[in-house]
């Protein structure tokens, strides 16, 4: 026989279960927005595919050893690239930290103490304690999952910044080299 208390419990349990099921899908799935670029825009593929030697080889095809040496020197002594690499390392640490939220954790500690004073005649006391703690956070509202996605997006952005810095630096070195050789040729004509 159903009474008011049983009906209330059944409805409450059903609503709670429904709420838990709905919580796992809170928030829309992130999708990259479509970027509509003007028709005149053209972008070349990276000449180095993310590899330092690939970039050096790309410049070496111009058969200008001085340019290749300048590119290598600029790459080795560029603080902007060092900062970009440090930001990539920081973003990787952020990804590791965000992924740790998915894992179960366990902590334990032990303490042993002995106290007392022989000179004053205080009685010796001993204390031994042990504690343990374990847990796992249920990602009901998707905050851990969204945190992981955000951390990965930051890592991807920092990696893209590094590629941009490398290509910009190489282009600047090449531009300065071409200007210098042009000035040398003009000076030779005079």
C-alpha positions in Angstrom: 0.0 0.0 0.0 1.4 3.4 -1.0 1.2 6.1 1.6 2.1 9.8 1.3 5.7 9.1 2.6 6.4 6.4 0.2 5.1 8.4 -2.8 7.2 11.4 -1.7 10.4 9.2 -1.4 9.7 7.6 -4.8 9.2 10.9 -6.5 12.3 12.4 -4.8 14.5 9.5 -5.8 13.2 9.6 -9.4 13.9 13.4 -9.6 17.3 12.9 -8.1 18.2 10.1 -10.5 16.9 12.2 -13.4 18.9 15.2 -12.2 22.1 13.1 -12.0 21.6 11.9 -15.5 21.0 15.4 -16.8 24.2 16.7 -15.0 26.5 14.6 -17.1 25.4 16.6 -20.2 25.4 20.1 -18.7 26.8 22.6 -21.1 27.1 22.4 -24.8 30.0 20.6 -26.5 32.5 23.1 -27.7 32.9 23.3 -31.4 35.4 25.4 -33.2 33.5 28.3 -34.9 33.7 28.5 -38.6 36.1 31.2 -39.8 35.0 32.8 -43.0 38.1 34.3 -44.6 38.1 36.7 -47.5 38.7 35.2 -50.9 42.0 37.1 -51.4 43.7 35.6 -48.3 46.3 33.0 -49.0 48.5 31.3 -46.4 51.4 29.1 -47.2 52.0 25.8 -45.3 54.8 25.8 -42.7 58.0 25.2 -44.5 59.5 23.3 -41.5 56.6 21.1 -40.3 57.5 22.1 -36.8 61.1 20.7 -37.0 64.2 22.9 -36.6 66.2 21.0 -39.1 63.4 21.2 -41.7 63.5 25.0 -41.4 67.3 25.1 -41.8 67.0 22.8 -44.8 64.3 25.0 -46.3 66.6 28.0 -46.2 69.6 26.0 -47.4 67.9 25.4 -50.7 68.7 29.0 -51.5 72.4 27.9 -51.6 73.5 30.8 -49.4 75.7 29.4 -46.6 75.8 32.8 -44.8 72.0 32.9 -44.6 71.9 29.4 -43.2 74.5 30.3 -40.6 72.6 33.4 -39.7 69.4 31.4 -39.3 71.1 28.9 -37.0 72.7 31.7 -34.9 69.4 33.5 -34.6 67.6 30.4 -33.6 70.2 29.5 -31.0 70.3 33.0 -29.4 66.7 34.2 -29.5 65.0 35.0 -26.2 61.6 35.2 -27.8 61.9 31.5 -28.8 63.1 30.6 -25.3 60.1 32.4 -23.8 57.8 30.6 -26.2 59.3 27.2 -25.2 58.9 28.1 -21.5 55.2 28.9 -22.2 54.8 25.5 -23.9 56.3 23.8 -20.9 53.9 25.7 -18.6 50.9 24.7 -20.8 52.0 21.1 -20.7 52.1 21.3 -16.9 48.6 22.8 -17.0 47.4 19.8 -19.0 49.0 17.4 -16.5 47.4 19.2 -13.6 44.0 19.3 -15.3 44.2 15.6 -16.1 45.0 14.8 -12.4 41.5 15.9 -11.6 40.1 12.8 -13.3 42.2 10.4 -11.1 41.4 9.0 -7.7 43.7 10.2 -4.9 45.0 8.7 -1.8 46.9 10.3 1.1 48.3 8.8 4.2 50.3 10.0 7.2 51.8 8.7 10.4 53.0 10.5 13.5 54.9 9.3 16.5 55.7 11.6 19.5 57.2 11.1 22.9 57.3 13.8 25.5 58.3 14.2 29.1 61.0 15.8 31.2 63.3 13.8 33.4 64.6 16.8 35.4 61.1 18.0 36.4 59.8 14.6 37.0 57.1 14.9 34.4 55.7 11.7 33.3 56.6 10.4 29.8 53.8 10.3 27.3 53.7 8.6 23.9 51.4 9.3 21.0 51.2 7.3 17.8 48.7 8.3 15.1 48.0 7.0 11.6 45.5 8.5 9.1 44.5 7.7 5.6 42.3 9.4 3.1 41.2 8.4 -0.4 38.7 9.9 -2.8 37.5 10.5 -6.3 35.6 13.5 -7.5 32.6 12.7 -9.7 32.5 15.2 -12.6 28.7 15.8 -12.4 28.8 19.2 -14.0 31.6 18.7 -16.5 34.1 21.1 -14.9 36.9 18.6 -14.9 36.2 17.7 -18.6 36.0 21.4 -19.6 39.1 22.1 -17.6 41.0 19.4 -19.6 39.7 20.8 -22.9 40.7 24.3 -21.9 44.2 23.2 -20.8 44.7 21.3 -24.1 43.5 24.4 -26.1 46.1 26.5 -24.2 48.8 24.0 -25.1 47.8 24.1 -28.7 47.8 27.9 -28.7 51.3 28.1 -27.1 52.6 25.6 -29.7 51.1 27.7 -32.5 52.8 30.8 -30.9 56.1 29.1 -30.9 55.7 28.2 -34.6 54.7 31.7 -35.4 57.8 33.1 -33.5 60.1 30.7 -35.4 58.8 31.6 -38.8 58.7 35.3 -38.0 62.3 35.3 -36.8 63.5 33.3 -39.8 61.7 35.7 -42.2 63.2 38.7 -40.4 66.7 37.3 -40.7 66.2 36.5 -44.4 64.8 40.0 -45.0 67.8 41.6 -43.3 70.2 39.3 -45.3 68.6 40.2 -48.6 68.7 43.9 -47.8 72.4 43.6 -46.8 73.3 41.7 -50.0 71.4 44.3 -52.1 73.3 47.1 -50.4 76.6 45.2 -51.1 75.7 44.9 -54.8 74.7 48.6 -55.1 77.9 49.5 -53.4 79.8 47.4 -55.9 78.1 49.2 -58.8 79.2 52.6 -57.5 
